[in-house]
Amino acid sequence: MRNSNSIFPHYRFIIGIILGLYALVMIPATSWAEKREFDMSIEDTRIVLVGKRDFHTFAFNGQVPAPLIHVKEDDDVVVNVTNMTTLPHTIHWHGMLQHGSWQNDGVPHATQHAIEPGDTFTYKFKAGPSGTMWYHCHVNVNEHVTMRGMWGPFIVEPKNPLPIEKRVTKEYIMMLSDWVSSWAHKPGEGGIPGDVFDYYTINGKSFPETQPIRVKKGDVIRLRLIGAGDHVHAIHTHGHISQIVFKDGFPLANPILGDTVLIGPGERYDVILEMDNPGLWMIHDHVDTHTTNGDKPDGGIMTTIEYEEVGLDHDFYVWKDKKFVPDFYYEESLKKDFGMHNSKVFKGELIEE
């Protein structure tokens, strides 16, 4: 029989290895999450949806959509919000579960007092779960969200992305909304039953003032669709099969294949498409009235996929000579370091009254 004293060093050696491996495993977990602090204002601005159709908005950092906030799962997020308008507001972090931080959920009369004009409120919470989320005002949502542009994307990157996510080469955020022009210049009013919606937008713009999605064969693109308005939209992509992989940030056990994605108010769907069919292809809302601008057809929620391989020099192509504006879908900002990304693309004109 072996002497127990001769066995003990072996046990100690093995235990040391186990503890060392455990420490190595724990390093990524502790270094992954970071603290991120942002300053945000709410301003009276004027934006143009299309042509001369403008709207008075209450805009986060003066832009519609609001700045992209791009963080990692479990990051500690701090946002200092200053209200520079004449009406009260809050921010609801749509999709954040607020574990242990319920008073940061952003709902007046339930979790906080509204942020009064001139005041600052600080939100503190841990980013989770991961996925395509968004943020919006929760005061008079019928007006402030539906037709004053108080919404922005909030993307939380997962610790453990799915294999299909790792294949994505380009990402695009598409926030879908709808507007009632009769209230365009009447802040503090509107968003009531009986309103006639007559303008529809992707990221605050109506076709033909949206932007194309530029790709090349072999790309794998991810559309992050966000229902920011009051209507249901049916997003139809020509020439490709849509793989619906996430719903409200959560992975689907069995992704859905189709060519039309139905998205309601508040919903988010992540759609992945293989760029395997070169051409010029339409993406549009298949609720036909949502492809109008006021009383005119060929507007609203429409854009195109432009393949590099086929070029743009076709006399029938509506955007043949269009000046391309990058980052319209936050596709460039999503490639940058984590943080809050403002965009000149969405900046409105400050209204001083």
C-alpha positions as CSV (number, residue, x, y, z in Angstrom):
1,M,0.0,0.0,0.0
2,R,1.4,3.4,-1.0
3,N,2.3,5.9,1.7
4,S,-0.4,8.6,1.9
5,N,2.3,11.2,2.2
6,S,3.6,10.2,-1.2
7,I,0.1,10.6,-2.8
8,F,-0.6,14.0,-1.3
9,P,1.8,16.0,-3.6
10,H,0.1,14.4,-6.6
11,Y,-3.3,15.6,-5.4
12,R,-1.9,19.0,-4.7
13,F,-0.5,19.1,-8.2
14,I,-3.8,18.1,-9.8
15,I,-5.8,20.6,-7.6
16,G,-3.3,23.3,-8.7
17,I,-3.9,22.5,-12.4
18,I,-7.7,22.6,-11.9
19,L,-7.6,25.9,-10.1
20,G,-5.4,27.3,-12.8
21,L,-7.7,26.2,-15.5
22,Y,-10.7,27.7,-13.6
23,A,-8.9,31.0,-13.3
24,L,-8.2,31.0,-17.1
25,V,-11.8,30.2,-17.8
26,M,-13.0,33.1,-15.5
27,I,-10.7,35.7,-17.1
28,P,-12.9,36.3,-20.2
29,A,-16.0,36.4,-18.0
30,T,-14.6,39.2,-15.8
31,S,-13.0,41.1,-18.6
32,W,-15.9,40.9,-21.1
33,A,-18.3,43.4,-19.4
34,E,-17.4,47.1,-19.1
35,K,-18.9,50.3,-17.8
36,R,-20.2,52.7,-20.5
37,E,-21.5,56.1,-19.7
38,F,-23.3,58.4,-22.2
39,D,-24.8,61.9,-22.2
40,M,-28.0,62.4,-24.2
41,S,-30.2,65.4,-24.8
42,I,-33.8,65.7,-26.0
43,E,-34.3,68.6,-28.4
44,D,-37.0,70.2,-30.4
45,T,-36.0,69.6,-34.0
46,R,-37.4,69.6,-37.5
47,I,-36.8,66.7,-39.8
48,V,-37.8,66.1,-43.5
49,L,-39.4,62.7,-44.3
50,V,-39.4,63.2,-48.1
51,G,-39.6,66.2,-50.4
52,K,-40.9,69.2,-48.4
53,R,-42.9,67.0,-45.9
54,D,-41.3,68.1,-42.6
55,F,-42.2,67.2,-39.0
56,H,-41.7,68.8,-35.6
57,T,-39.9,66.1,-33.5
58,F,-38.6,65.6,-30.0
59,A,-35.2,64.2,-30.9
60,F,-32.6,62.4,-28.9
61,N,-29.4,64.3,-29.5
62,G,-31.3,66.2,-32.2
63,Q,-31.6,63.2,-34.6
64,V,-34.2,60.7,-35.9
65,P,-33.5,57.8,-35.5
66,A,-31.8,58.5,-32.2
67,P,-28.1,57.6,-31.8
68,L,-27.1,54.0,-32.0
69,I,-26.1,52.5,-28.7
70,H,-24.0,49.5,-29.2
71,V,-22.8,47.6,-26.1
72,K,-21.9,44.1,-24.9
73,E,-24.0,41.7,-22.9
74,D,-23.7,42.5,-19.2
75,D,-22.1,45.9,-19.7
76,D,-23.0,48.4,-17.0
77,V,-24.8,51.2,-18.9
78,V,-25.2,54.7,-17.5
79,V,-27.1,57.3,-19.6
80,N,-27.5,60.9,-18.4
81,V,-30.6,62.4,-20.1
82,T,-31.2,66.1,-20.2
83,N,-34.6,67.3,-21.4
84,M,-34.3,70.5,-23.4
85,T,-37.9,70.6,-24.7
86,T,-40.9,72.2,-23.1
87,L,-42.7,68.8,-22.4
88,P,-41.9,65.9,-20.0
89,H,-40.2,62.8,-21.3
90,T,-38.6,59.5,-20.2
91,I,-36.6,56.7,-21.9
92,H,-37.8,53.1,-21.8
93,W,-35.1,50.6,-22.7
94,H,-37.2,48.2,-24.7
95,G,-36.1,44.7,-24.3
96,M,-33.9,45.2,-21.2
97,L,-35.1,43.1,-18.3
98,Q,-33.8,45.4,-15.7
99,H,-32.9,42.7,-13.1
100,G,-32.5,44.6,-9.8
101,S,-32.9,47.9,-11.6
102,W,-36.6,48.2,-12.1
103,Q,-36.6,51.9,-11.4
104,N,-34.7,52.5,-14.6
105,D,-37.4,51.0,-16.8
106,G,-38.4,54.5,-17.9
107,V,-42.2,54.5,-17.3
108,P,-43.7,57.6,-15.7
109,H,-46.1,57.1,-12.8
110,A,-44.8,53.5,-12.4
111,T,-41.0,53.5,-12.2
112,Q,-40.1,57.2,-12.1
113,H,-41.3,60.8,-12.4
114,A,-41.1,62.1,-15.9
115,I,-38.1,64.2,-16.8
116,E,-39.4,67.7,-16.7
117,P,-38.1,70.5,-19.0
118,G,-34.6,71.5,-18.0
119,D,-34.0,68.5,-15.8
120,T,-31.5,65.7,-16.1
121,F,-32.2,62.0,-15.1
122,T,-29.6,59.3,-15.0
123,Y,-30.4,55.7,-16.0
124,K,-28.2,52.9,-14.7
125,F,-28.7,49.2,-15.7
126,K,-26.9,46.1,-16.9
127,A,-27.3,45.3,-20.6
128,G,-29.2,42.1,-20.9
129,P,-30.4,40.1,-22.6
130,S,-28.5,40.4,-25.8
131,G,-30.0,41.1,-29.2
132,T,-31.7,43.7,-31.3
133,M,-33.3,46.1,-28.8
134,W,-34.4,49.7,-29.0
135,Y,-35.2,52.7,-26.8
136,H,-38.1,55.2,-26.9
137,C,-40.0,57.7,-24.9
138,H,-42.7,56.4,-22.6
139,V,-44.6,59.6,-22.1
140,N,-47.6,60.0,-24.4
141,V,-46.3,57.2,-26.5
142,N,-49.2,57.7,-28.9
143,E,-47.7,61.0,-29.9
144,H,-44.1,61.0,-28.9
145,V,-43.1,57.7,-30.4
146,T,-45.6,57.4,-33.2
147,M,-45.0,60.8,-34.8
148,R,-42.3,62.7,-32.9
149,G,-39.4,60.4,-33.7
150,M,-38.5,59.5,-30.1
151,W,-36.8,56.1,-30.9
152,G,-33.4,54.7,-31.5
153,P,-31.6,51.3,-31.8
154,F,-30.0,49.6,-28.9
155,I,-27.8,46.6,-29.9
156,V,-26.5,44.2,-27.3
157,E,-23.8,41.9,-28.6
158,P,-24.0,38.3,-27.1
159,K,-21.1,36.6,-25.2
160,N,-21.7,33.5,-27.3
161,P,-22.8,34.3,-30.8
162,L,-24.5,31.7,-32.9
163,P,-22.5,30.1,-35.8
164,I,-24.8,31.8,-38.3
165,E,-24.0,35.2,-36.7
166,K,-20.3,34.7,-37.3
167,R,-20.9,34.3,-41.0
168,V,-22.5,37.8,-41.3
169,T,-20.5,40.2,-43.4
170,K,-22.8,43.3,-43.3
171,E,-25.5,44.5,-40.9
172,Y,-28.3,47.0,-41.4
173,I,-30.7,48.5,-38.9
174,M,-34.2,49.3,-40.3
175,M,-36.6,51.1,-38.0
176,L,-40.1,51.2,-39.5
177,S,-42.4,54.0,-38.6
178,D,-45.6,55.8,-39.7
179,W,-46.7,59.5,-39.5
180,V,-49.8,61.6,-39.6
181,S,-49.1,64.8,-41.5
182,S,-52.1,66.7,-40.1
183,W,-50.2,66.9,-36.7
184,A,-46.8,67.6,-38.2
185,H,-46.4,71.1,-36.8
186,K,-48.5,70.7,-33.6
187,P,-46.2,69.4,-30.9
188,G,-48.1,68.2,-27.9
189,E,-51.0,67.0,-30.0
190,G,-51.9,64.0,-32.1
191,G,-51.7,60.3,-31.9
192,I,-55.4,59.7,-31.3
193,P,-58.0,57.2,-32.6
194,G,-59.2,58.2,-36.0
195,D,-55.8,59.6,-37.2
196,V,-55.1,59.1,-40.9
197,F,-51.5,57.9,-41.3
198,D,-50.2,59.1,-44.7
199,Y,-46.4,58.8,-44.5
200,Y,-44.3,55.7,-43.8
201,T,-40.5,55.6,-43.3
202,I,-37.4,53.5,-42.9
203,N,-35.1,55.3,-40.5
204,G,-37.1,58.5,-40.7
205,K,-37.1,58.7,-44.5
206,S,-39.6,57.8,-47.2
207,F,-38.7,56.4,-50.7
208,P,-37.0,57.7,-52.8
209,E,-35.1,59.4,-50.1
210,T,-34.2,56.1,-48.4
211,Q,-30.8,54.6,-49.4
212,P,-29.9,51.3,-51.2
213,I,-28.3,48.3,-49.6
214,R,-25.0,47.8,-51.4
215,V,-23.6,44.2,-51.5
216,K,-21.6,41.8,-53.6
217,K,-22.1,38.2,-54.3
218,G,-21.1,36.0,-51.4
219,D,-22.1,38.5,-48.7
220,V,-24.2,37.4,-45.8
221,I,-26.3,40.3,-44.6
222,R,-28.3,40.8,-41.4
223,L,-31.4,43.0,-41.4
224,R,-32.3,44.1,-37.9
225,L,-36.0,45.1,-38.4
226,I,-37.5,47.2,-35.6
227,G,-41.2,48.1,-35.5
228,A,-41.0,51.6,-34.1
229,G,-44.4,52.9,-35.2
230,D,-48.0,52.2,-34.8
231,H,-48.7,49.9,-37.8
232,V,-47.9,46.4,-38.8
233,H,-45.5,46.1,-41.7
234,A,-45.0,43.2,-44.1
235,I,-41.4,43.4,-45.3
236,H,-41.0,41.5,-48.6
237,T,-37.6,40.9,-50.1
238,H,-37.4,40.1,-53.8
239,G,-35.0,37.4,-55.2
240,H,-33.9,36.0,-51.9
241,I,-35.0,33.7,-49.1
242,S,-35.2,35.4,-45.7
243,Q,-34.0,33.4,-42.7
244,I,-35.8,34.7,-39.6
245,V,-33.3,33.8,-36.9
246,F,-34.2,36.0,-33.9
247,K,-37.4,37.4,-32.5
248,D,-37.2,40.3,-30.0
249,G,-33.5,39.4,-29.5
250,F,-34.0,35.7,-28.8
251,P,-32.8,33.0,-31.1
252,L,-35.5,30.8,-32.6
253,A,-35.0,27.1,-32.1
254,N,-36.1,26.6,-35.7
255,P,-35.4,29.6,-38.0
256,I,-38.3,30.4,-40.3
257,L,-37.7,30.6,-44.0
258,G,-39.9,32.9,-46.2
259,D,-39.9,36.0,-48.3
260,T,-42.1,38.2,-46.2
261,V,-41.7,39.2,-42.6
262,L,-44.6,40.5,-40.6
263,I,-43.5,42.9,-37.9
264,G,-45.8,44.7,-35.4
265,P,-45.3,47.6,-33.1
266,G,-42.5,47.0,-30.7
267,E,-41.3,43.8,-32.4
268,R,-37.9,43.1,-33.7
269,Y,-36.9,40.4,-36.2
270,D,-33.3,39.6,-37.2
271,V,-33.3,38.4,-40.8
272,I,-30.3,36.8,-42.5
273,L,-30.0,36.7,-46.3
274,E,-27.4,35.0,-48.5
275,M,-26.4,37.3,-51.3
276,D,-26.4,34.6,-54.0
277,N,-28.5,36.1,-56.8
278,P,-26.9,39.2,-58.4
279,G,-29.3,41.9,-59.6
280,L,-31.2,44.9,-58.5
281,W,-33.8,43.8,-56.0
282,M,-36.6,45.6,-54.2
283,I,-37.3,45.4,-50.5
284,H,-40.7,46.9,-49.6
285,D,-43.7,46.9,-47.3
286,H,-46.3,44.6,-48.8
287,V,-49.1,46.6,-47.1
288,D,-49.6,48.5,-50.3
289,T,-50.8,51.8,-48.7
290,H,-47.4,51.9,-46.8
291,T,-45.6,52.5,-50.2
292,T,-47.2,55.9,-50.7
293,N,-46.2,59.5,-49.8
294,G,-49.3,61.3,-48.9
295,D,-51.6,60.9,-51.8
296,K,-48.9,59.8,-54.2
297,P,-47.7,56.2,-55.1
298,D,-44.1,54.9,-55.2
299,G,-43.0,56.1,-51.8
300,G,-42.9,55.0,-48.2
301,I,-41.2,51.9,-47.0
302,M,-39.1,50.8,-50.0
303,T,-35.5,50.4,-50.8
304,T,-33.3,48.2,-53.1
305,I,-30.5,45.7,-52.8
306,E,-27.8,46.7,-55.3
307,Y,-25.3,44.0,-56.3
308,E,-21.8,45.3,-57.2
309,E,-21.7,42.8,-60.0
310,V,-24.6,44.3,-62.1
311,G,-23.7,47.9,-61.7
312,L,-26.2,50.9,-61.7
313,D,-26.0,52.0,-65.3
314,H,-29.5,50.9,-66.3
315,D,-31.9,53.5,-67.8
316,F,-34.9,52.0,-66.0
317,Y,-33.3,52.2,-62.5
318,V,-34.8,54.9,-60.4
319,W,-31.5,55.4,-58.4
320,K,-29.2,55.2,-61.4
321,D,-27.7,58.6,-60.6
322,K,-28.5,58.7,-56.8
323,K,-25.8,60.1,-54.5
324,F,-25.1,57.4,-52.1
325,V,-25.2,58.3,-48.4
326,P,-23.3,55.8,-46.2
327,D,-24.4,54.8,-42.7
328,F,-28.1,55.3,-43.4
329,Y,-28.7,51.9,-41.8
330,Y,-26.0,52.4,-39.2
331,E,-24.0,49.8,-41.2
332,E,-20.8,51.7,-40.8
333,S,-21.4,52.6,-37.1
334,L,-21.9,48.9,-36.3
335,K,-18.3,48.2,-37.4
336,K,-16.9,50.8,-34.9
337,D,-15.9,50.3,-31.3
338,F,-18.7,49.8,-28.8
339,G,-20.3,53.0,-27.6
340,M,-22.9,55.6,-28.6
341,H,-22.8,56.7,-32.2
342,N,-24.4,59.9,-33.3
343,S,-25.0,60.4,-37.1
344,K,-25.0,63.5,-39.2
345,V,-27.2,61.5,-41.6
346,F,-30.2,61.8,-39.2
347,K,-29.5,65.2,-37.7
348,G,-32.5,67.5,-37.7
349,E,-32.8,71.3,-37.7
350,L,-32.9,72.8,-34.2
351,I,-36.2,74.6,-33.4
352,E,-35.7,77.6,-31.1
353,E,-38.9,79.1,-29.8
